[in-house]
Amino acid sequence: MGIEWAVARARRSDTYRLGDTVTSVGLGSLSQMLGIYSKAVFFGLYVLAYEWIRLATLPLDSAWTWIAAVVAYDFCYYWQHRASHRVGVLWASHVVHHQSEEFNLGTALRQTGTSFVFGWAFYLPMALLGFPPLAFGVAALIDLLYQYWIHTEQIGRLGWFDRVFASPSNHRVHHGVNERYLDRNYGGILILWDRMFGTFVEEDAREPVVYGTRAPLRSFDPLWANLEVYTALARDSWRTERWRDKLRVWLAPPGWRPADLEASDPKPPFRIEARRKYAPQVASAIGTYAFVQFLLVVLAATHVLAVEDTLASADRLLAVAWVCVSLWSVCGLLQGRLRLLVLEAARLGLALALLVASGHWFGAGVGATGTVSIGAILAISLAAALLLLARRARAVPATE
C-alpha cells in the first residue's frame, strides 16, 4: 500500500483518503476478528460435508489434486460471487467490499464479517467430489491472496494476461457503478469463467470507472457497513403488505422493491453524474489522533489473531469485543462524531485498568517489558483523548 501510494502521488493520481482507507482496513480487521468464530462454521460445515457426502477421496500426494482444487475453488467462487450480486441477502454481505469510493490495495482488505452465513454452500460440490479439507483450505487461501494485487489503478492493461486471468483492468470494471460495467467480471483468478458465461466486459478508456455502490453508504462506521443492507431488506420486508413480497425482498436482485413500497416511498433514480464522494472534514488533531489509534488497534488485532488459540474463552471474547469497539470508535471520529471521544477515554481506561489489575494483556503473557510498554501507550493515548475531550468541551456552547 505504501508503494502504491507513493507511485500514485508521483503520478498525481492519489487514490487514498484517510477516512476511506482507515475504514477499508478497519473492516478487514473486523472481518478477521469475527473470523475467529465464523471461520469455524464455514470450514466446519465443509468438513462435515466431506465426511458424509463425498463420492471419492482425492489423494493429497498428487500434484493434480492441488491444481484441480485451485481451479475448482475458483469456479465455485465465480458462482458465489455472481450470486452475491444477484440475490439480495447475499449482496447484503458482499456489499461491504464495494462500498469504498476509491480503488486501491486498501479496498482489497475491505471484507465482510457475515459471508460465513451462506457462502459455504457454494463449495459443497468440492466436498462431494472428494477434495480433502486441507486442499480446500489451501485453495481458498491462494484464491484470496491472488485477488489482493488486482485492486489498483496503478497497473494498466496487460495484453494476453487480461484475456485469461483476473487483472487490475478487469477488476476495476467489476467495482464500477457505470451502466456499462455493472455486475461484470466476477472471476477470482481466471477471467475465463466470465468469458464462458457471458459476464465479461473490457475496461474502456473512454469511460472512466466510477467506484462504490449505487446506494452509497456515506459513512465510515464499520458496524453499519456490515448491517446497512440487511437493515434495509428487513425494513422493506416488514413494511410490504404481500406475504410473497416479504420473502422476495431477500431473494430478488439488489435494488428491487415491492410495488406498494415503490408507490408510497419511491427512491430517487441513480444518476452517475450527480455522484459526490463522501468526505467529511475533521480537525487535523482529530485526524492525527484517530490515525495513530487506528494503527495501534490494528497492531492489537494482529496480536490477538496470533495468540487467540492460547487464550481462555472469556479473554478471547473480551479481546475481540475491545478491538471491535475500538475500530467503531476510531472510524466514527473520522466522520466527525466527536462525542465518541468519551468512548475513547472509556475503552482506553478500561484496557489500562485490566492490564494493571491482571498483569497481562487480555490473558496473553507479554512479559514485564511488554506490559510496561503497553501500559505506557495506553496511558499516553488516554491523556490525548482526555485533552481532545477537554478542548471540545471548551469549544462547544453549553446549550448544545
C-alpha positions in Angstrom: 0.0 0.0 0.0 2.9 2.3 0.8 4.5 1.7 -2.6 1.2 2.1 -4.4 0.5 5.4 -2.5 4.0 6.7 -3.5 3.5 5.8 -7.1 0.1 7.4 -7.2 1.4 10.6 -5.7 4.3 10.7 -8.2 1.7 10.4 -11.0 -0.6 12.9 -9.3 -3.4 10.4 -9.2 -3.6 9.8 -5.5 -6.4 7.3 -4.7 -6.0 7.2 -0.9 -8.1 9.3 1.5 -7.6 8.9 5.3 -11.2 8.1 6.3 -11.9 5.8 3.4 -8.6 3.9 3.8 -8.9 3.5 7.6 -12.5 2.2 7.2 -11.4 -0.3 4.5 -8.5 -1.7 6.5 -10.6 -1.5 9.7 -13.3 -3.6 8.0 -10.7 -6.1 7.1 -9.5 -6.2 10.7 -13.1 -6.5 11.9 -13.7 -9.4 9.5 -10.6 -11.2 10.9 -11.8 -10.7 14.4 -15.2 -12.1 13.7 -13.5 -14.8 11.7 -12.1 -16.3 14.9 -15.6 -17.6 15.4 -17.1 -17.6 11.9 -14.4 -19.5 10.1 -15.0 -22.5 12.3 -18.6 -22.5 10.9 -17.5 -22.1 7.3 -14.7 -24.7 7.4 -16.6 -27.0 9.8 -19.5 -27.3 7.5 -17.2 -28.2 4.6 -15.5 -30.9 6.8 -18.9 -32.3 7.7 -20.0 -32.4 4.1 -16.7 -34.1 3.1 -17.2 -36.8 5.7 -20.8 -37.5 4.9 -21.4 -36.9 1.2 -18.2 -37.3 -0.7 -18.3 -39.7 -3.7 -14.5 -40.2 -3.8 -11.3 -39.3 -1.9 -8.7 -37.4 -3.9 -5.1 -38.1 -2.9 -3.2 -35.3 -1.2 0.1 -36.7 -2.5 -0.9 -35.9 -6.1 0.0 -32.6 -7.7 -3.1 -32.8 -9.8 -5.3 -32.8 -6.7 -3.8 -29.4 -5.7 -4.1 -27.9 -9.2 -7.6 -29.2 -9.6 -8.5 -27.8 -6.1 -7.5 -24.3 -7.1 -9.4 -24.5 -10.4 -12.4 -26.0 -8.8 -12.4 -23.4 -5.9 -12.1 -20.6 -8.4 -15.1 -22.0 -10.4 -17.2 -22.2 -7.3 -16.1 -18.7 -6.3 -17.2 -17.4 -9.6 -20.8 -18.6 -8.9 -20.8 -17.5 -5.3 -19.5 -14.0 -6.4 -22.1 -13.8 -9.2 -24.9 -14.9 -6.9 -23.7 -12.3 -4.4 -24.5 -9.6 -6.9 -27.9 -11.0 -7.9 -29.5 -12.2 -4.7 -30.4 -9.5 -2.1 -29.5 -11.3 1.1 -26.1 -12.4 -0.4 -25.5 -8.8 -1.6 -26.2 -7.6 2.0 -23.0 -9.4 2.9 -20.9 -8.8 -0.2 -21.8 -5.1 -0.4 -19.1 -4.3 2.2 -16.4 -5.0 -0.3 -17.9 -2.5 -2.8 -18.7 0.4 -0.5 -15.4 2.2 -0.9 -15.5 5.1 -3.4 -11.8 4.6 -4.1 -10.0 1.7 -5.7 -6.6 0.7 -4.2 -4.9 -2.1 -2.3 -6.7 -0.9 0.8 -10.0 -1.7 -0.9 -8.9 -5.3 -1.2 -8.8 -5.6 2.6 -12.3 -4.3 2.9 -14.1 -7.6 3.7 -17.4 -8.5 5.2 -17.9 -10.2 8.5 -21.0 -12.2 7.5 -20.0 -14.2 4.4 -20.0 -17.4 6.5 -23.8 -17.4 6.8 -24.5 -18.6 3.2 -21.1 -18.6 1.4 -20.2 -22.2 2.5 -23.0 -23.7 0.4 -21.3 -22.8 -2.9 -18.3 -25.0 -2.2 -20.2 -28.2 -1.3 -19.5 -29.6 -4.9 -15.8 -29.7 -3.9 -16.7 -31.8 -0.8 -18.9 -34.0 -3.0 -16.1 -34.6 -5.4 -13.7 -35.6 -2.6 -11.3 -32.7 -2.3 -9.8 -33.1 1.3 -10.4 -30.2 3.7 -6.7 -29.3 3.6 -6.7 -28.9 -0.2 -9.9 -26.9 0.1 -8.4 -24.6 2.7 -5.2 -24.0 0.7 -7.1 -23.4 -2.5 -9.2 -20.8 -0.7 -6.1 -19.1 0.6 -4.5 -19.0 -2.8 -7.6 -17.6 -4.4 -8.0 -14.9 -1.7 -4.3 -13.9 -1.8 -4.2 -13.7 -5.6 -7.1 -11.1 -5.6 -5.2 -8.7 -3.4 -2.9 -7.2 -6.2 -5.7 -6.7 -8.7 -7.2 -3.9 -6.6 -5.2 -1.0 -8.0 -5.4 1.8 -10.6 -1.6 1.9 -10.9 -1.3 -1.1 -13.3 -2.8 -0.7 -16.7 -3.8 -3.2 -19.4 -1.7 -6.4 -19.6 -2.4 -7.7 -23.0 -2.9 -11.5 -23.2 -2.9 -11.8 -19.4 -6.2 -9.8 -19.3 -7.8 -12.3 -21.6 -7.1 -15.3 -19.3 -6.8 -14.0 -15.8 -8.5 -11.6 -13.4 -6.3 -8.5 -13.6 -6.4 -4.9 -12.3 -8.1 -3.7 -15.5 -10.7 -6.5 -15.4 -11.4 -5.9 -11.7 -11.7 -2.2 -12.0 -14.6 -2.9 -14.2 -16.1 -5.2 -11.5 -16.1 -2.3 -9.0 -17.8 0.2 -11.3 -21.3 1.5 -10.9 -21.4 2.7 -14.6 -24.2 1.0 -16.5 -21.6 -0.5 -18.9 -19.7 -2.1 -16.1 -22.4 -3.0 -13.6 -22.3 -6.7 -12.4 -19.5 -7.9 -14.6 -16.1 -9.7 -14.3 -16.7 -11.9 -11.3 -13.7 -14.2 -11.7 -11.3 -14.5 -8.8 -8.2 -15.9 -10.6 -9.5 -16.8 -14.0 -11.5 -14.3 -16.1 -12.2 -17.2 -18.4 -15.3 -18.0 -16.4 -16.8 -14.6 -17.3 -15.9 -15.2 -21.0 -17.6 -18.6 -20.9 -20.8 -17.5 -19.1 -21.3 -14.1 -20.8 -20.4 -11.7 -17.9 -17.2 -10.3 -19.3 -16.7 -6.6 -20.3 -13.4 -4.9 -21.1 -12.4 -1.7 -19.5 -12.9 1.3 -21.8 -10.6 4.2 -21.5 -13.3 6.5 -22.9 -15.5 5.7 -19.9 -13.6 6.0 -16.6 -14.8 3.7 -13.9 -16.9 5.3 -11.1 -16.4 3.2 -7.9 -18.7 2.4 -5.0 -22.3 1.3 -4.8 -25.4 2.8 -6.4 -26.8 3.4 -3.0 -23.7 4.9 -1.3 -23.0 4.1 2.4 -21.9 7.7 3.2 -20.4 6.6 6.5 -17.1 5.3 7.9 -18.9 3.2 10.5 -17.6 -0.4 10.1 -20.5 -1.9 12.0 -23.1 -0.1 10.0 -21.3 -1.0 6.8 -21.9 -4.7 7.6 -25.6 -4.1 8.7 -26.8 -1.4 6.3 -28.3 -3.6 3.6 -29.6 -6.3 6.0 -31.4 -3.5 7.8 -32.9 -2.1 4.6 -34.1 -5.5 3.5 -35.6 -6.2 6.9 -37.4 -2.9 6.8 -38.9 -3.4 3.4 -39.8 -7.0 4.3 -41.7 -5.8 7.4 -43.4 -2.9 5.6 -44.6 -4.5 2.4 -48.1 -6.0 2.6 -48.0 -9.1 0.4 -46.5 -12.2 2.0 -44.9 -13.2 -1.3 -43.1 -9.9 -1.4 -41.9 -10.3 2.2 -39.8 -13.3 1.0 -39.0 -11.9 -2.4 -37.3 -8.9 -0.9 -34.5 -11.2 0.3 -34.1 -13.2 -2.9 -34.6 -10.6 -5.6 -31.7 -8.7 -7.2 -30.3 -5.7 -5.3 -32.4 -2.6 -5.8 -35.7 -4.5 -6.3 -38.6 -3.2 -4.1 -42.2 -4.3 -3.8 -44.7 -2.2 -5.8 -46.5 -0.9 -2.8 -43.3 0.5 -1.3 -42.2 2.0 -4.6 -45.5 3.8 -4.8 -45.6 5.0 -1.1 -41.8 5.6 -0.6 -40.1 5.9 -4.0 -36.3 6.1 -4.2 -34.7 8.6 -6.5 -33.2 7.2 -9.7 -29.5 6.6 -9.9 -27.6 9.5 -11.6 -23.9 8.9 -12.1 -23.3 12.5 -13.0 -24.5 13.6 -9.6 -22.1 11.3 -7.7 -20.1 13.0 -4.9 -17.6 11.2 -2.8 -18.2 11.0 1.0 -15.5 13.2 2.5 -16.4 14.7 5.9 -13.9 17.3 7.2 -12.4 16.8 10.6 -9.8 18.9 12.5 -6.2 17.8 11.9 -5.7 17.0 15.6 -8.7 14.6 15.5 -7.5 13.1 12.2 -4.0 12.5 13.6 -5.3 11.0 16.9 -7.7 8.7 15.0 -5.0 7.5 12.6 -2.5 6.8 15.4 -5.1 4.9 17.4 -6.2 3.0 14.3 -2.6 1.8 13.8 -2.4 0.7 17.4 -5.8 -1.1 17.2 -4.7 -3.0 14.1 -1.5 -4.0 15.9 -3.6 -5.2 18.8 -5.9 -7.1 16.5 -2.9 -8.7 14.8 -1.6 -9.8 18.2 -5.0 -11.3 19.2 -5.0 -13.3 15.9 -1.5 -14.6 16.6 -2.3 -15.8 20.1 -6.0 -16.5 20.1 -5.6 -20.2 20.3 -3.8 -19.8 23.6 -6.4 -17.5 25.2 -9.1 -18.6 27.5 -12.6 -18.3 26.0 -13.6 -15.3 28.2 -10.3 -13.5 27.5 -10.6 -14.1 23.7 -14.2 -12.8 23.7 -13.2 -9.7 25.6 -10.2 -9.0 23.3 -12.4 -9.4 20.2 -15.1 -7.1 21.7 -12.5 -4.5 22.7 -10.9 -4.4 19.2 -14.4 -4.2 17.5 -15.5 -1.3 19.7 -12.1 0.4 19.2 -12.5 0.2 15.4 -16.0 1.5 15.5 -15.0 4.4 17.7 -11.9 5.4 15.8 -13.7 5.3 12.4 -16.5 7.3 13.9 -14.2 10.1 14.8 -13.1 10.4 11.2 -16.6 11.2 10.2 -16.9 13.9 12.8 -18.7 12.1 15.6 -16.7 13.8 18.3 -18.9 12.6 21.1 -17.1 9.3 20.7 -14.1 10.9 22.5 -16.0 9.8 25.7 -16.0 6.2 24.4 -12.3 6.6 23.5 -11.4 7.6 27.1 -13.6 4.7 28.4 -12.1 2.0 26.2 -8.5 3.1 26.9 -9.1 3.5 30.6 -10.7 0.0 30.8 -7.8 -1.6 28.9 -5.3 0.1 31.2 -7.1 -0.9 34.3 -7.3 -4.5 33.2 -3.6 -4.5 32.3 -2.6 -3.1 35.7 -5.0 -5.4 37.6 -4.1 -8.7 35.8 -0.5 -8.1 34.7 -1.2 -9.4 31.3 -2.8 -8.2 28.0 -6.3 -9.8 27.7 -5.0 -13.1 29.0 -1.8 -13.2 26.9 1.5 -13.0 28.7 3.7 -10.3 27.1 6.5 -10.1 29.7 7.5 -7.3 32.0 8.8 -5.1 29.2 5.7 -5.7 27.1 3.4 -4.9 30.0 5.2 -1.6 30.7 5.3 -0.7 27.0 1.6 -1.4 26.5 0.7 0.4 29.7 2.7 3.5 28.6 1.0 3.5 25.2 -2.5 3.2 26.8 -1.7 6.0 29.3 -0.4 8.4 26.6 -3.4 7.6 24.4 -5.8 8.2 27.3 -4.2 11.5 28.1 -4.5 12.5 24.4 -8.2 11.5 24.3 -8.9 13.5 27.5 -7.1 16.5 26.1 -9.2 16.4 22.9 -12.3 15.9 25.0 -11.4 19.0 27.2 -10.8 21.1 24.1 -14.1 20.1 22.7 -15.9 20.9 25.9 -14.4 24.4 25.9 -15.4 24.9 22.2 -19.0 23.6 22.4 -21.6 26.1 23.7 -23.3 25.0 26.9 -26.7 24.9 25.2 -25.6 22.1 22.8 
